[in-house]
Amino acid sequence: MTVPITINPKHDPLELSAQLQKHGRLQVANFFSEETADYLYRLLQENKQWHLAYNQGDNYYESALAEFQNLPPQKKQGFMNGIFSGARDHFQYVFLQYYITQAIELKENQGHPMHAMHDFVNTEETLNFMRTLTQEPKIRKADAYASSYSPGHFLTEHDDRHSKHDRVAAYVVSMTKGWNKNWGGHLAFYDEVGNIKEAFVPSFNTLNIFLIPQSHAVQQVAPFAGHARTSYLGWLHR
């Protein structure tokens, strides 16, 4: 059964905006209505359309998860060793994602229930909420992804600037239940010398939004983590 995607009506974007403007980032607990949050969480748990997202230098790839899972153990380890090697001195990431907006544009997996997230973030109601929240009236669209970080996955430091897209802010709706802070996976923000200024622990039904550019990373999920770190995310574009 589908459930309408609705923001918790107690949230006033104008009130929240002051904190976002002051600090450049903001956490909003209980962002969606309770019914919406439970529904979106279930969709993440039931999703079968995950792809392994990773980079090799400036080249970016998505591979069907089944292809990676079918590799023999030695090849899997060799792949991960290459990922870890790249992370020593360069930008590097590896995690599972489902690029919702791209799937819609390519007419893939039509009728997939998570496609409703793309429609939701591009309604005038949601865009106006985000325009007020960010104090940027020129926001014209948003994109949507689903992500899942399993043990060993990470995203190293970057600032979300893009040569082809005029990004105002990034949003991450953390949809992870029962997370232990010792499992890692924090959304961490850095100062000029690399100290962590603030870090958001994976949680359930929490909007994390931050203005761009801003130095940040997703810290590696520990090998002993009990389950994956899941979320919906994307960017707000001028």
C-alpha positions as CSV (number, residue, x, y, z in Angstrom):
1,M,0.0,0.0,0.0
2,T,1.4,3.4,-0.9
3,V,1.4,6.2,1.6
4,P,1.4,10.0,0.7
5,I,4.8,11.7,1.5
6,T,4.2,14.5,3.9
7,I,6.4,16.7,6.0
8,N,5.6,16.9,9.7
9,P,3.4,20.0,9.8
10,K,5.0,21.2,13.0
11,H,8.1,22.3,11.1
12,D,8.2,26.0,10.1
13,P,10.8,26.6,7.4
14,L,11.1,30.2,8.3
15,E,11.9,29.4,11.9
16,L,14.4,26.7,10.9
17,S,16.1,29.0,8.4
18,A,17.8,31.2,11.0
19,Q,19.8,28.2,12.3
20,L,20.7,27.1,8.8
21,Q,21.9,30.6,7.9
22,K,23.9,30.9,11.1
23,H,25.7,27.5,11.0
24,G,25.5,26.5,7.3
25,R,23.9,23.2,8.3
26,L,20.9,22.0,10.2
27,Q,19.3,18.8,11.6
28,V,15.5,18.5,11.8
29,A,14.3,15.5,13.8
30,N,11.0,13.9,12.9
31,F,11.0,15.5,9.5
32,F,8.3,13.4,7.9
33,S,5.0,12.5,9.4
34,E,5.2,9.2,11.3
35,E,3.3,7.3,8.7
36,T,5.4,8.6,5.9
37,A,8.7,7.8,7.7
38,D,7.7,4.2,8.4
39,Y,6.6,3.8,4.8
40,L,9.8,5.3,3.3
41,Y,11.9,3.2,5.7
42,R,10.2,0.0,4.6
43,L,10.8,0.9,0.9
44,L,14.6,1.1,1.6
45,Q,14.6,-2.2,3.4
46,E,12.6,-3.9,0.6
47,N,14.5,-2.3,-2.3
48,K,16.1,-4.7,-4.8
49,Q,17.5,-2.2,-7.2
50,W,20.8,-1.3,-5.5
51,H,23.9,-0.5,-7.5
52,L,27.5,-0.4,-6.2
53,A,28.6,3.2,-6.7
54,Y,32.4,3.9,-6.7
55,N,35.0,5.9,-8.4
56,Q,38.5,5.2,-9.9
57,G,40.2,8.6,-10.0
58,D,37.9,11.0,-11.9
59,N,35.9,8.2,-13.4
60,Y,32.6,7.3,-11.7
61,Y,30.8,4.0,-12.0
62,E,27.6,2.1,-11.1
63,S,27.6,-1.7,-11.2
64,A,24.7,-4.0,-10.5
65,L,25.0,-5.2,-7.0
66,A,24.5,-8.8,-8.1
67,E,27.6,-8.6,-10.3
68,F,29.7,-7.8,-7.4
69,Q,28.1,-10.3,-5.1
70,N,28.8,-13.1,-7.7
71,L,32.5,-12.4,-7.8
72,P,34.8,-14.9,-6.1
73,P,36.1,-13.8,-2.7
74,Q,39.6,-13.0,-3.9
75,K,38.2,-10.7,-6.6
76,K,36.0,-8.9,-4.1
77,Q,38.9,-8.4,-1.8
78,G,41.0,-7.2,-4.7
79,F,38.4,-4.7,-5.7
80,M,38.1,-3.3,-2.1
81,N,41.9,-3.2,-1.8
82,G,41.9,-0.9,-4.9
83,I,39.2,1.3,-3.3
84,F,41.2,1.6,0.0
85,S,44.4,2.3,-1.9
86,G,42.6,5.2,-3.8
87,A,41.3,6.6,-0.5
88,R,44.8,7.1,1.0
89,D,45.6,10.3,-0.9
90,H,42.6,11.0,-3.1
91,F,38.8,11.5,-3.2
92,Q,37.2,8.1,-3.0
93,Y,33.9,6.5,-2.3
94,V,32.1,3.2,-2.3
95,F,28.5,2.5,-1.2
96,L,25.2,1.2,-2.6
97,Q,22.8,3.6,-4.3
98,Y,19.7,3.8,-6.4
99,Y,19.6,7.0,-8.5
100,I,15.9,7.6,-8.4
101,T,15.9,10.7,-10.7
102,Q,18.1,9.0,-13.3
103,A,15.9,5.9,-13.3
104,I,12.8,8.1,-14.0
105,E,14.6,10.0,-16.8
106,L,15.6,6.8,-18.4
107,K,12.2,5.2,-17.9
108,E,13.7,2.4,-15.9
109,N,11.8,0.4,-13.2
110,Q,8.7,2.3,-14.0
111,G,6.2,2.1,-11.1
112,H,9.0,1.6,-8.5
113,P,7.5,3.0,-5.3
114,M,10.6,5.0,-4.4
115,H,10.2,7.1,-7.5
116,A,7.7,9.0,-5.5
117,M,10.6,10.7,-3.6
118,H,11.7,12.4,-6.8
119,D,8.1,13.6,-7.4
120,F,7.8,14.8,-3.8
121,V,11.0,16.9,-3.7
122,N,10.0,18.6,-7.0
123,T,6.5,19.6,-6.0
124,E,6.1,23.4,-5.6
125,E,5.1,22.8,-2.0
126,T,8.4,21.1,-1.2
127,L,10.5,23.5,-3.3
128,N,8.9,26.5,-1.6
129,F,9.7,24.9,1.8
130,M,13.3,24.6,0.7
131,R,13.4,28.0,-0.8
132,T,12.3,29.5,2.5
133,L,14.6,27.2,4.5
134,T,17.7,28.1,2.5
135,Q,16.7,31.7,1.8
136,E,17.3,31.0,-1.9
137,P,14.3,31.8,-4.1
138,K,16.1,30.7,-7.3
139,I,15.9,27.0,-6.4
140,R,14.1,25.4,-9.4
141,K,14.5,21.6,-9.0
142,A,15.9,18.8,-6.8
143,D,17.1,15.3,-7.5
144,A,16.7,12.2,-5.4
145,Y,18.8,9.1,-4.6
146,A,18.5,6.3,-2.1
147,S,21.7,5.1,-0.4
148,S,22.9,2.2,1.7
149,Y,26.3,2.1,3.4
150,S,27.2,-1.4,4.4
151,P,30.2,-2.2,6.7
152,G,33.4,-0.9,5.0
153,H,31.6,1.7,2.9
154,F,32.6,5.4,3.0
155,L,32.8,8.7,1.2
156,T,35.9,10.8,1.7
157,E,36.2,14.6,2.1
158,H,34.7,16.9,-0.6
159,D,32.6,20.1,-0.7
160,D,29.8,19.2,-3.2
161,R,30.7,21.9,-5.7
162,H,30.0,20.7,-9.3
163,S,31.3,22.1,-12.6
164,K,28.0,21.5,-14.4
165,H,25.3,22.0,-11.7
166,D,24.6,25.1,-9.6
167,R,23.9,23.5,-6.3
168,V,22.5,25.5,-3.4
169,A,22.3,22.9,-0.7
170,A,22.5,19.1,-0.1
171,Y,19.8,17.3,1.8
172,V,20.1,13.9,3.5
173,V,17.0,12.3,5.1
174,S,18.6,9.8,7.5
175,M,16.5,6.7,7.6
176,T,18.4,4.4,9.9
177,K,17.0,2.7,12.9
178,G,18.9,1.3,15.9
179,W,22.3,2.8,15.1
180,N,25.1,2.5,17.5
181,K,27.4,5.6,17.4
182,N,30.5,3.3,17.5
183,W,29.5,1.9,14.1
184,G,30.7,5.0,12.3
185,G,28.9,6.3,9.3
186,H,28.7,9.9,10.7
187,L,28.1,12.8,8.3
188,A,31.2,14.8,9.4
189,F,32.0,18.5,8.7
190,Y,35.6,19.7,8.8
191,D,37.3,23.0,9.6
192,E,40.3,24.4,7.6
193,V,42.9,22.2,9.3
194,G,40.9,19.0,9.2
195,N,39.3,19.0,12.7
196,I,35.8,17.7,12.8
197,K,33.6,20.7,13.7
198,E,30.4,18.7,13.9
199,A,29.2,15.2,13.0
200,F,25.7,13.9,12.6
201,V,25.1,10.3,13.6
202,P,22.8,8.1,11.4
203,S,19.3,8.2,12.8
204,F,15.7,7.7,11.8
205,N,13.5,10.3,10.1
206,T,16.0,13.2,10.4
207,L,16.6,15.8,7.8
208,N,20.3,16.9,7.5
209,I,20.7,19.9,5.2
210,F,23.7,22.0,4.6
211,L,24.7,24.9,2.3
212,I,27.3,24.4,-0.5
213,P,30.2,24.5,-0.5
214,Q,31.1,22.9,2.8
215,S,33.9,20.4,3.5
216,H,32.4,17.1,4.7
217,A,32.5,13.3,4.4
218,V,30.7,10.2,5.4
219,Q,33.0,8.3,7.8
220,Q,33.5,4.6,7.1
221,V,30.9,2.2,8.5
222,A,32.7,-0.1,10.9
223,P,33.2,-3.8,9.9
224,F,31.3,-4.7,13.0
225,A,28.3,-2.6,12.3
226,G,25.0,-4.5,12.8
227,H,23.3,-3.3,9.7
228,A,23.4,-0.7,6.9
229,R,23.2,3.1,7.1
230,T,20.3,4.0,4.8
231,S,19.0,7.4,3.6
232,Y,17.4,9.5,0.9
233,L,19.4,12.4,-0.4
234,G,20.0,14.8,-3.2
235,W,20.8,18.4,-4.1
236,L,18.7,21.6,-4.5
237,H,19.6,23.3,-7.8
238,R,19.3,26.8,-9.1
